[in-house]
Amino acid sequence: MNKHVFIVILSVLGLIPVSLFSRSRVVNDTIFSKKLNTERVCSIYLPPSYGEVPGKKYPVLYLFHGMSQTNQDWVWRGHVQEVADRLIYAQEASEMIIVMPDAGGDIYKEVWNGFFNMPGWLYEDFFFEEFLPHVESKYNIIGDKENRAVAGLSMGGGGATGYGLWHADKFASVYAMSALMSIPEEGAARFENPNSKLAILTRAVIDRSCIKRVAEAEENTVQALKSVRWFIDCGDDDFLLDRNIEFFQAMRKAGIPCQFRVRDGGHDWEYWHSALYMCLPFVSRTFDKR
């Protein structure tokens, strides 16, 4: 039987009491960004023992949402607290802090979306220069490469992959779900308004192709990317599957170890919720167990 299904059955039967999960918390935080000239919010999962042991610090997972979503989607639609609690109780995942930043909103209402830099939206600069230092100094986070991971779905999966590719010195591992790795230029949508937020995002994804980054990597970059543990997870009915296959093939050709799973499913929350049961144990195995 699938391990995460077994854990869920135990909890439904009352064999894993809900009271044992009650000490974890999800809190919201806000930071004003000079880079973006606006406030940005985030949701943060604090594990069961947080605050109980003076001086104890935790590894951290940055978990990214998809296009037209926000930080709240992982909480309310992905049920991240429930999944993390169950896996920690079952000793399938380490206690960790999970940080869910907001880089989105309804793009069809002209709200900025994207975890990387583009004209008018320097989110990547904000993340590494303002957001990450703020979070890791305010909360009990170990704050080094060996204890920091990044994951995400769809647009956020491409963002997480890009952070690992361009900032390999910052992350021990990357877990990408249904990731927007690239957009073929010949297949890209054409927009009546080239200055719309969606048009700008589309051009940015083309320019910042994760596939191209690996395919054109020089030897020193390849060696840096080998210091990161990689996991690509995409459904067999997902419209982004071909791009994920291309990324995996580029990694293999470059000689960079990378796990790749194609499971039954599409581009939806049922798939991403189930992916958490693989993601959290994977990143736990990559954390430094000092």
TIPA-625138 format. One line per field, with one value per residue: residue number from 0; residue in three letters; x, y, z of N, C-alpha, C, CB in turn. Coordinates in steps of 0.1 Angstrom, whole numbers, always signed. Atoms other than C-alpha are relative to their C-alpha. Glycine has a CB too. Layout:
REM residues N
num	c(NUM ...)
residuo	c(ala ...)
n_xx	c(X ...)
n_yy	c(Y ...)
n_zz	c(Z ...)
ca_xx	c(X ...)
ca_yy	c(Y ...)
ca_zz	c(Z ...)
c_xx	c(X ...)
c_yy	c(Y ...)
c_zz	c(Z ...)
cb_xx	c(X ...)
cb_yy	c(Y ...)
cb_zz	c(Z ...)
//
This chain:
REM residues 290
num	c(0 1 2 3 4 5 6 7 8 9 10 11 12 13 14 15 16 17 18 19 20 21 22 23 24 25 26 27 28 29 30 31 32 33 34 35 36 37 38 39 40 41 42 43 44 45 46 47 48 49 50 51 52 53 54 55 56 57 58 59 60 61 62 63 64 65 66 67 68 69 70 71 72 73 74 75 76 77 78 79 80 81 82 83 84 85 86 87 88 89 90 91 92 93 94 95 96 97 98 99 100 101 102 103 104 105 106 107 108 109 110 111 112 113 114 115 116 117 118 119 120 121 122 123 124 125 126 127 128 129 130 131 132 133 134 135 136 137 138 139 140 141 142 143 144 145 146 147 148 149 150 151 152 153 154 155 156 157 158 159 160 161 162 163 164 165 166 167 168 169 170 171 172 173 174 175 176 177 178 179 180 181 182 183 184 185 186 187 188 189 190 191 192 193 194 195 196 197 198 199 200 201 202 203 204 205 206 207 208 209 210 211 212 213 214 215 216 217 218 219 220 221 222 223 224 225 226 227 228 229 230 231 232 233 234 235 236 237 238 239 240 241 242 243 244 245 246 247 248 249 250 251 252 253 254 255 256 257 258 259 260 261 262 263 264 265 266 267 268 269 270 271 272 273 274 275 276 277 278 279 280 281 282 283 284 285 286 287 288 289)
residuo	c(met asn lys his val phe ile val ile leu ser val leu gly leu ile pro val ser leu phe ser arg ser arg val val asn asp thr ile phe ser lys lys leu asn thr glu arg val cys ser ile tyr leu pro pro ser tyr gly glu val pro gly lys lys tyr pro val leu tyr leu phe his gly met ser gln thr asn gln asp trp val trp arg gly his val gln glu val ala asp arg leu ile tyr ala gln glu ala ser glu met ile ile val met pro asp ala gly gly asp ile tyr lys glu val trp asn gly phe phe asn met pro gly trp leu tyr glu asp phe phe phe glu glu phe leu pro his val glu ser lys tyr asn ile ile gly asp lys glu asn arg ala val ala gly leu ser met gly gly gly gly ala thr gly tyr gly leu trp his ala asp lys phe ala ser val tyr ala met ser ala leu met ser ile pro glu glu gly ala ala arg phe glu asn pro asn ser lys leu ala ile leu thr arg ala val ile asp arg ser cys ile lys arg val ala glu ala glu glu asn thr val gln ala leu lys ser val arg trp phe ile asp cys gly asp asp asp phe leu leu asp arg asn ile glu phe phe gln ala met arg lys ala gly ile pro cys gln phe arg val arg asp gly gly his asp trp glu tyr trp his ser ala leu tyr met cys leu pro phe val ser arg thr phe asp lys arg)
n_xx	c(+9 -7 -3 +7 +14 +1 +0 +13 +10 -2 +6 +15 +4 -2 -12 -9 +9 -2 -6 -14 -4 +6 -10 -5 +7 -3 +1 -2 -10 +0 -12 +0 -11 -5 -2 +13 +7 +13 -1 +2 +3 -4 +5 -12 +3 -10 +2 +6 -9 -5 +2 +0 -14 -7 -11 +0 +3 +5 -2 +11 +4 +7 +9 +6 +13 +0 +5 +13 +2 -7 -5 +11 +4 -6 +6 +14 +3 -10 +0 -14 -2 +5 -9 -13 +2 +1 -13 -9 +4 -4 -15 -4 -6 -6 +6 -6 +8 +4 +3 +8 +1 +10 -5 +11 +13 +7 -7 +9 +4 -12 -8 -13 -3 -13 -10 -13 +1 +5 +1 +10 +3 -13 +4 -12 -8 +7 -1 -13 -6 +9 +9 -7 -7 +10 +6 -10 -5 +12 +4 -11 -4 -14 -4 -11 +3 +2 +13 +10 +5 +10 +9 +11 +8 +3 -8 -9 -10 -11 -8 -8 -10 -9 -8 -11 -9 -8 -5 -3 -7 +9 +9 -5 +8 +12 +11 +8 +12 +7 -7 -1 -15 -3 +10 -6 +2 +9 +14 +5 +12 -2 +9 +3 -7 -13 -4 +8 -8 -2 -9 -14 -3 -2 -14 -10 -2 -7 -14 -6 +3 -8 -6 -11 -10 -8 -6 -11 -9 -15 -4 +1 +14 +5 -5 +8 +14 -1 +0 +14 +8 +10 +11 +10 +12 +11 +10 +0 +10 -3 -4 -14 -8 -10 -11 -7 -8 -11 -9 -7 -10 -11 -7 -8 -11 -10 -5 +4 +10 +13 +11 +11 +12 +13 +11 +13 +6 +0 -5 +11 -3 -1 -14 -10 +2 -6 -14 -6 -4 -13 -9 -6 -10 -11 -9 -5 -12 -11 -4 -11 +5 -9)
n_yy	c(-12 -13 -4 -11 +5 +7 -10 -7 +9 +1 -12 +1 +10 -5 +7 -11 -10 -14 -8 +0 -10 -13 -10 -7 -13 -8 -14 -9 -10 -10 -8 -10 +1 -11 +4 +1 -12 +4 +10 +13 +9 +14 +10 +8 +12 +2 +15 +2 -3 -14 -8 +8 +2 -12 +0 +10 -5 +10 -2 -7 +2 -10 +7 -10 +2 -1 -12 -5 +5 -8 +9 +7 +12 +11 +2 +4 +10 +10 +6 +2 +3 +14 +10 -1 +6 +15 +6 -2 +9 +13 +0 +1 -13 -8 -13 -11 -12 -1 -14 -1 -14 -4 -7 +1 -6 +3 -7 -5 -13 -8 +2 +6 +14 +4 +1 -4 -13 -3 -14 -5 +10 +5 +9 +8 -8 -1 +12 +3 -12 -6 +9 +11 -5 -4 +12 +8 -7 -2 +14 +9 +8 +3 -10 +3 +8 +14 +1 -8 +6 -8 +9 -8 +6 -7 -11 +0 +11 -6 -9 +8 +5 -11 -4 +10 -1 -12 -2 +14 -1 -3 +10 +14 +7 -6 +9 -7 +7 -5 -13 -8 +0 -8 -1 -1 -13 +1 +4 -9 -8 -13 -8 -13 -10 +6 -5 +6 +8 +14 -1 -2 +13 +10 -3 +2 +14 +4 -5 +6 +14 +9 +10 -7 -3 +13 +4 -9 -2 +3 +10 -5 -1 +14 +5 -6 +6 +13 -1 -1 +12 -4 +9 -5 +8 -6 +10 +5 -8 -14 -7 -4 +12 +0 -10 +6 +10 -7 -4 +11 +5 -10 +3 +13 -3 -8 +8 -5 +10 -6 +9 -4 +8 -2 +7 -1 -13 -12 -12 -4 +1 +14 +4 -7 +4 +13 -2 -4 +12 +4 -12 -3 +10 -2 -11 +4 +8 -8 -9 +4 +6 -3)
n_zz	c(+0 +0 -14 -5 -1 -13 -11 +0 -6 -15 -7 +1 -10 -14 -6 -2 -5 +5 -11 +1 +11 -3 -4 +11 +3 +12 -2 +11 -3 +10 +1 +11 +9 +7 +14 +6 -4 -4 -11 +5 -11 +2 -11 -5 -9 -11 -4 -14 -12 +1 -12 -13 -4 +2 +9 +11 +14 +9 +14 +6 +13 +6 +8 +9 +6 +14 +6 -5 -14 -11 -11 -7 +8 -6 -13 +1 +11 -1 -13 -3 -14 -3 +6 -8 -14 +1 +4 -11 -10 +4 +1 +14 +3 -11 -3 +8 +2 +14 +3 +13 +4 +9 +12 +10 +0 +13 +11 +10 -5 +1 -13 +3 -4 +4 -10 +5 +4 +14 +0 -9 -11 -4 -11 -4 -9 -12 -7 -6 -7 -11 -6 -6 -12 -10 -6 -7 -12 -9 -5 -4 +12 +0 +9 +9 +11 -3 -7 +8 +12 +7 +8 +5 +10 +12 +1 -12 +3 +8 -8 -9 +8 +3 -12 -2 +12 -1 -13 -5 -13 -11 -2 +0 +9 +7 +3 +9 +3 +12 +1 +12 +3 +12 +10 +13 +6 +12 -5 -10 +3 +4 -8 +5 -8 -3 -13 -11 -9 +5 +11 -6 -6 +11 +6 -11 -1 +12 -1 -12 +2 -9 +9 +7 -10 -2 +12 +4 -12 +0 -9 -13 -4 -1 -13 -10 +1 -5 -15 -3 +3 +9 +1 +9 -2 +9 +3 +14 +7 -2 +12 -2 -2 +10 -5 -11 +6 +6 -10 -6 +10 -1 -12 +2 +10 -7 -11 -13 -5 -1 -1 +8 -1 +7 -7 +6 -5 +8 -6 -10 -14 -4 +2 -8 -14 -1 +1 -12 -7 +5 -1 -14 -3 +9 -5 -13 +2 +5 -10 -8 -13 -11)
ca_xx	c(+0 +12 +28 +11 -23 -16 -8 -41 -61 -45 -56 -91 -94 -83 -51 -31 -49 -55 -44 -9 -8 -23 +10 +21 +11 +7 +13 +12 +39 +43 +74 +77 +99 +120 +127 +90 +78 +49 +42 +44 +29 +38 +25 +49 +44 +61 +66 +52 +83 +88 +94 +96 +134 +154 +178 +167 +168 +153 +159 +137 +117 +106 +74 +61 +26 +15 +2 -27 -24 -10 +7 -27 -32 -7 -24 -61 -59 -27 -33 +4 +0 -20 +5 +36 +21 +13 +47 +66 +46 +53 +90 +89 +99 +121 +107 +112 +99 +79 +78 +52 +58 +33 +44 +10 -27 -51 -29 -59 -67 -32 -16 +21 +31 +65 +93 +121 +130 +113 +108 +88 +89 +123 +109 +141 +161 +135 +136 +173 +182 +151 +128 +151 +173 +142 +126 +158 +167 +131 +124 +145 +160 +195 +201 +227 +228 +228 +195 +176 +154 +130 +100 +70 +42 +37 +49 +64 +80 +98 +107 +120 +140 +154 +165 +184 +199 +210 +216 +230 +251 +219 +200 +206 +177 +149 +116 +97 +60 +44 +70 +69 +105 +102 +79 +88 +92 +74 +44 +41 +8 +6 -9 -28 -12 +25 +27 +2 +14 +8 +27 +57 +56 +55 +86 +104 +98 +111 +142 +149 +145 +155 +162 +184 +203 +213 +219 +243 +260 +298 +318 +320 +282 +276 +298 +278 +245 +258 +259 +221 +197 +171 +136 +112 +76 +49 +17 +12 -18 -1 +3 +37 +50 +70 +90 +97 +110 +132 +146 +154 +171 +192 +202 +212 +232 +250 +257 +238 +220 +183 +153 +123 +88 +58 +27 -9 -25 -29 -22 -44 -45 -51 -17 +1 -14 -2 +32 +38 +39 +70 +84 +88 +105 +128 +140 +143 +168 +189 +191 +223 +216 +242)
ca_yy	c(+0 +35 +49 +82 +65 +43 +73 +90 +58 +56 +92 +86 +56 +76 +56 +89 +113 +148 +161 +150 +174 +203 +220 +229 +264 +283 +320 +349 +375 +407 +425 +458 +455 +483 +463 +459 +491 +472 +449 +412 +385 +349 +319 +300 +265 +261 +224 +208 +214 +250 +272 +243 +239 +271 +278 +250 +258 +241 +234 +253 +246 +274 +263 +282 +285 +286 +313 +334 +317 +331 +318 +308 +282 +258 +262 +258 +238 +219 +212 +216 +216 +184 +166 +179 +169 +134 +128 +142 +121 +90 +99 +101 +138 +160 +188 +218 +253 +257 +292 +300 +334 +353 +361 +361 +369 +370 +378 +383 +413 +426 +414 +407 +370 +354 +343 +357 +391 +407 +443 +461 +431 +424 +395 +374 +403 +408 +372 +369 +404 +412 +383 +354 +374 +387 +352 +335 +361 +364 +326 +298 +287 +272 +293 +275 +257 +223 +230 +249 +235 +250 +234 +246 +238 +249 +285 +281 +248 +267 +293 +267 +251 +284 +293 +260 +266 +302 +300 +265 +278 +285 +252 +216 +204 +213 +195 +206 +197 +201 +227 +255 +248 +268 +279 +271 +304 +292 +280 +310 +329 +362 +391 +421 +441 +433 +452 +431 +412 +378 +389 +401 +368 +347 +365 +362 +324 +321 +342 +324 +288 +262 +238 +262 +270 +233 +227 +256 +252 +254 +229 +251 +256 +218 +211 +236 +221 +187 +200 +202 +172 +173 +158 +164 +152 +156 +139 +118 +140 +173 +197 +206 +170 +174 +204 +184 +155 +179 +192 +158 +148 +180 +171 +135 +148 +172 +144 +160 +134 +141 +120 +120 +107 +105 +96 +92 +127 +161 +197 +201 +202 +165 +159 +186 +176 +140 +153 +168 +132 +127 +162 +165 +131 +139 +173 +158 +133 +161 +182 +181 +158 +174)
ca_zz	c(+0 -8 +24 +25 +19 +49 +71 +60 +68 +103 +110 +97 +119 +149 +153 +148 +171 +158 +192 +184 +154 +173 +183 +148 +136 +104 +108 +84 +81 +61 +48 +29 -1 -14 -45 -53 -36 -20 +10 +4 +26 +33 +53 +75 +89 +123 +133 +165 +187 +176 +206 +231 +231 +237 +209 +186 +149 +120 +83 +59 +28 +6 -11 -42 -56 -92 -116 -103 -69 -36 -5 +9 -18 -2 +31 +21 -11 -6 +31 +38 +76 +77 +54 +73 +107 +95 +79 +109 +133 +112 +111 +73 +73 +95 +115 +93 +88 +55 +41 +14 -1 -22 -58 -74 -76 -105 -135 -157 -135 -142 -109 -111 -111 -111 -88 -110 -123 -153 -164 -136 -112 -95 -74 -74 -61 -35 -25 -20 -8 +14 +20 +27 +52 +69 +74 +84 +110 +125 +128 +142 +109 +105 +74 +54 +21 +36 +55 +28 +1 -25 -42 -61 -85 -121 -124 -89 -100 -127 -102 -77 -105 -116 -81 -79 -114 -108 -71 -66 -36 -16 -18 -8 -30 -54 -58 -89 -94 -129 -135 -161 -173 -205 -232 -268 -286 -317 -296 -273 -272 -290 -270 -282 -254 -253 -220 -201 -171 -188 -219 -198 -178 -210 -225 -191 -190 -226 -219 -186 -199 -173 -202 -220 -188 -183 -220 -223 -188 -187 -167 -136 -136 -141 -110 -90 -101 -90 -54 -55 -52 -79 -81 -110 -106 -134 -142 -174 -183 -176 -205 -192 -193 -226 -211 -180 -201 -220 -188 -174 -207 -205 -170 -180 -210 -187 -162 -134 -112 -112 -101 -124 -118 -141 -121 -130 -129 -144 -136 -105 -68 -64 -79 -60 -27 -33 -43 -9 +5 -17 -15 +23 +28 -2 +11 +46 +33 +18 +49 +70 +100 +123)
c_xx	c(+9 +1 -8 -15 -2 +0 -14 -10 +1 -7 -15 -6 +2 +12 +12 -8 +3 +7 +15 +6 -3 +11 +7 -9 +3 -3 +2 +9 +0 +14 -2 +12 +3 +1 -13 -9 -14 +2 -3 -3 +5 -7 +11 -5 +11 -3 -4 +9 +4 -3 +1 +15 +8 +12 +0 -4 -3 +4 -13 -3 -8 -10 -8 -13 +1 -6 -14 -4 +8 +5 -11 -4 +6 -6 -14 -3 +10 +1 +14 +1 -4 +10 +13 -2 +0 +14 +10 -3 +4 +15 +4 +6 +6 -9 +7 -10 -3 -4 -6 -2 -11 +7 -11 -13 -6 +7 -9 -7 +12 +7 +13 +1 +14 +10 +14 -2 -5 -2 -12 -3 +13 -2 +12 +10 -6 +2 +13 +6 -9 -7 +7 +8 -10 -6 +10 +6 -12 -4 +12 +4 +15 +7 +13 -4 -5 -14 -10 -4 -11 -8 -12 -8 -2 +9 +10 +10 +11 +8 +9 +12 +10 +8 +11 +10 +9 +6 +3 +7 -10 -9 +6 -8 -11 -9 -10 -13 -7 +6 +0 +15 +3 -13 +6 -4 -10 -15 -6 -12 +4 -11 -3 +7 +13 +5 -8 +9 +2 +10 +15 +5 +4 +14 +11 +3 +8 +15 +8 -3 +9 +7 +12 +12 +9 +7 +13 +10 +14 +3 -1 -15 -5 +5 -8 -13 +0 +0 -15 -7 -13 -11 -11 -12 -11 -9 +0 -11 +2 +5 +14 +10 +12 +12 +7 +9 +12 +10 +8 +10 +12 +9 +9 +11 +11 +7 -3 -11 -13 -11 -12 -11 -11 -11 -13 -6 +2 +6 -10 +4 +0 +14 +10 -1 +7 +15 +7 +4 +13 +10 +7 +10 +13 +9 +5 +13 +12 +5 +12 -5 +10 -8)
c_yy	c(+12 +6 +11 -3 -7 +10 +7 -9 -1 +12 +0 -9 +4 -6 +10 +11 +14 +8 +0 +10 +14 +11 +7 +12 +5 +15 +8 +11 +10 +7 +10 -1 +13 -3 +1 +12 -4 -10 -14 -9 -14 -7 -8 -11 -2 -14 -1 +5 +14 +8 -7 -2 +13 -2 -10 +6 -11 +2 +7 -4 +12 -6 +10 -4 +2 +13 +3 -6 +9 -10 -8 -13 -13 -4 -6 -10 -12 -7 -3 -4 -14 -10 +0 -7 -15 -6 +1 -10 -15 -2 -2 +13 +6 +11 +11 +12 +1 +14 +1 +15 +3 +8 +0 +7 -2 +8 +5 +13 +9 +1 -6 -14 -3 +0 +5 +15 +2 +15 +5 -9 -7 -10 -8 +8 +2 -12 -2 +11 +5 -11 -11 +4 +3 -13 -7 +6 +0 -14 -8 -9 -1 +10 -2 -9 -14 -3 +9 -7 +9 -10 +9 -7 +10 +12 +0 -12 +5 +10 -7 -5 +11 +5 -10 +1 +12 +3 -13 +1 +2 -12 -14 -8 +8 -11 +8 -8 +7 +13 +7 +3 +10 +1 +1 +13 +0 -3 +10 +8 +14 +9 +13 +12 -6 +4 -6 -9 -14 +0 +1 -13 -10 +3 -3 -15 -5 +4 -8 -15 -9 -10 +5 +2 -13 -4 +8 +2 -4 -9 +5 +1 -14 -5 +6 -6 -14 +0 +1 -13 +4 -10 +7 -10 +6 -11 -4 +7 +15 +6 +5 -12 +0 +9 -7 -12 +6 +4 -11 -5 +9 -3 -13 +3 +7 -8 +4 -9 +7 -12 +5 -10 +5 -8 +2 +14 +11 +12 +6 -3 -14 -5 +7 -3 -14 +1 +4 -12 -6 +11 +1 -11 +2 +11 -3 -8 +8 +10 -6 -5 +2 +0)
c_zz	c(+0 +14 +5 +1 +13 +12 +1 +6 +15 +7 -1 +10 +14 +6 +1 +5 -5 +10 -1 -11 +4 +3 -12 -3 -14 +3 -13 +4 -12 +0 -11 -8 -7 -15 -8 +3 +4 +12 -7 +13 -2 +11 +4 +9 +10 +6 +15 +11 +0 +12 +13 +5 -3 -9 -12 -13 -9 -15 -6 -14 -5 -11 -9 -6 -15 -5 +5 +13 +9 +10 +7 -7 +6 +13 -1 -11 +0 +13 +5 +15 +4 -5 +8 +13 -1 -3 +12 +11 -4 -3 -15 -5 +13 +4 -8 +0 -15 -2 -14 -3 -10 -12 -11 +3 -14 -11 -11 +5 +1 +14 -4 +4 -4 +12 -4 -5 -14 +1 +9 +12 +4 +12 +5 +8 +13 +9 +7 +8 +12 +7 +7 +13 +11 +7 +8 +12 +10 +6 +2 -12 +0 -9 -7 -12 +3 +7 -6 -13 -6 -9 -5 -11 -12 -2 +11 -1 -9 +8 +10 -8 -4 +11 +2 -11 +1 +14 +7 +14 +12 +4 +0 -10 -6 -4 -9 -4 -13 -4 -14 -3 -11 -8 -14 -7 -11 +4 +10 -5 -5 +7 -7 +7 +4 +14 +11 +9 -5 -11 +5 +7 -10 -6 +10 +1 -12 +1 +11 +0 +9 -9 -6 +10 +2 -13 -4 +12 -3 +11 +15 +5 +2 +14 +11 +1 +6 +16 +5 -3 -7 -1 -9 +0 -9 -4 -15 -8 +0 -14 +0 +0 -10 +5 +11 -5 -6 +10 +6 -10 -1 +12 -2 -10 +7 +11 +14 +6 +3 +0 -8 +1 -8 +7 -7 +5 -10 +7 +9 +14 +6 -1 +9 +14 +2 -1 +13 +8 -5 +2 +14 +4 -8 +6 +14 -1 -5 +10 +8 +13 +12 +13)
cb_xx	c(-10 -7 +15 +2 -4 +13 +11 -4 +3 +15 +6 -4 +7 -12 +4 +8 +0 -14 -4 +5 -8 -9 +11 +1 +3 -9 +11 -14 +14 -11 +13 -1 -3 +13 +6 -7 -1 -8 -11 +13 -16 +15 -12 +10 -1 -2 +13 -2 +12 -6 -12 -6 +7 +5 +12 -11 +13 -16 +3 +3 -9 +9 -10 +10 -11 -8 +1 -11 +5 -9 +7 -12 +3 +15 -1 -8 +1 +14 -9 +8 -9 -13 +3 +4 -13 -10 +6 -1 -15 -8 +6 -13 -11 +14 +1 +2 +7 -11 +13 -14 +13 -11 +13 -3 +1 -15 +10 -11 -7 -3 -8 +11 -10 +5 +2 +5 +15 -13 -2 -13 -11 +10 -11 +7 +2 -15 -3 +10 +2 -9 -9 +10 +9 -12 -6 +11 +5 -11 -10 -4 -5 +3 +1 +12 +11 +11 +2 +6 -6 +7 -6 +4 -14 -15 -8 -8 -7 -6 -10 -8 -5 -8 -9 -6 -7 -9 -11 +9 +10 -9 -12 -2 -6 +5 -7 +8 -10 -15 +15 -8 +5 +12 -9 -5 +13 +5 +0 +11 -9 -1 +6 -15 -9 +10 +0 -12 -7 -14 -3 +0 -11 -10 +0 -4 -13 -6 +0 -5 +1 -9 -11 -4 -7 -10 -10 -5 -6 +8 +14 +7 -8 +6 +15 -1 -5 +13 +8 -8 -3 +5 -6 +6 -4 +7 -14 -3 -14 +11 -10 +2 -8 -5 -6 -10 -8 -5 -8 -10 -7 -5 -9 -10 -6 -6 +15 -6 +5 -3 -4 +4 -4 +1 +0 -9 +5 -13 +3 -12 -9 -10 +3 -1 -15 -5 +3 -10 -11 -1 -7 -12 -5 -4 -8 -10 -3 -5 -11 +10 -3 +7)
cb_yy	c(+0 +10 +3 +12 -9 -9 +11 +4 -14 -1 +13 -4 -14 -3 -12 +3 +0 +6 -5 -14 -3 -1 -7 -9 +11 -5 +4 +5 -5 +10 -9 +14 -11 +5 -14 -12 +11 -7 +3 -6 +0 -1 -8 +9 -13 +11 -7 -14 -9 +7 +7 -13 -12 +6 -3 -11 +8 +0 -13 +15 -13 +11 -9 +3 +9 -11 +0 -4 -15 +11 +9 +9 +1 +2 +13 +13 +7 +5 -13 +11 +10 -3 +4 +14 +5 -4 +7 +15 +0 -3 -10 -3 +9 +5 +2 -5 +13 -11 +9 -7 +5 +9 -7 -14 +15 +4 -10 -11 -1 +14 -8 +8 -10 +7 -14 -9 +6 -7 +5 +1 -10 +11 -9 -5 +14 +3 -12 -4 +11 +10 -7 -7 +12 +8 -8 -4 +14 +6 -6 -8 +8 -14 +12 -6 -1 -6 +3 +14 -14 +11 -12 +13 -4 +5 +13 -2 -12 +6 +9 -11 -7 +12 +1 -14 +0 +11 +8 -7 +11 +11 +1 -6 -12 +7 -6 +4 +0 +2 -2 +14 -14 -5 +13 -13 +6 -11 -13 +10 +1 +2 +3 +3 +5 +3 +15 -9 -1 -5 +12 +11 -5 +1 +15 +5 -7 +7 +15 +6 -4 -7 -5 +13 +4 -11 +1 +13 -9 +13 -5 +13 +7 -8 +3 +15 +0 -7 +12 +12 -8 +3 -4 +1 +0 +6 +5 -15 -4 +2 +12 +8 -13 +4 +13 -5 -8 +12 +7 -12 +0 +14 -2 -10 +8 +12 -1 +15 -6 +9 -3 +1 -1 -2 +4 -12 +3 +3 +11 -9 +8 -9 +3 +15 -2 -10 +11 +8 -10 -3 +12 +1 -14 +3 +13 -8 -11 +8 +3 +11 -14 +13)
cb_zz	c(+12 -9 +1 -9 -12 +2 -3 -14 -6 +3 -7 -15 -3 +8 -8 -13 +15 -4 +13 -4 -13 +11 +8 -13 +10 -12 +11 -5 +2 +2 -3 +6 -11 +6 -1 +3 -11 -11 +11 -8 +2 +1 -6 +8 -9 +11 -3 +1 +0 -13 -1 -3 -8 +13 +7 +4 -5 +1 -7 +0 -1 -7 +9 -11 +6 -6 -15 -10 +1 +6 +10 +1 -14 +1 +8 -3 -14 -3 +0 -4 +8 -7 -15 +1 +6 -11 -12 +6 +2 -13 +9 -8 -6 -4 +16 -15 +5 -3 +0 +2 -6 +6 -5 -3 +4 +1 -6 -3 +14 -5 +11 +6 -7 -11 +5 -11 +1 -4 -14 -8 -4 +3 -4 -13 -7 -2 -9 -11 -10 -6 -11 -9 -3 -6 -12 -10 -3 -7 -11 +12 -13 -3 +8 +7 -10 +9 +15 -2 +3 -8 +9 -6 +5 -1 +0 +13 -6 -12 +9 +7 -13 -6 +12 -1 -13 -5 +9 -10 -1 -5 -10 +14 +8 -13 +12 -13 +12 +3 +4 +2 -3 -8 +2 -9 -5 -10 +6 +3 +12 -16 +13 +1 +12 -10 +1 -6 +14 -4 -9 +11 +9 -11 -4 +13 +0 -13 +4 +13 -15 +10 -11 -6 +14 +4 -12 -4 +11 +0 -3 +2 -11 -11 +1 -2 -14 -4 +5 -8 +13 -14 +14 -15 +15 -12 +3 +0 +5 +11 -3 +12 -3 -13 +4 +11 -10 -8 +12 +3 -14 +0 +12 -6 -12 +6 -2 -1 +13 -12 +14 -15 +15 -15 +15 +4 +13 -5 -12 -4 +8 -8 -15 -2 +3 -10 -11 +9 -1 -15 -3 +10 -2 -14 +1 +8 -10 -12 +10 +1 -2 -2)
//
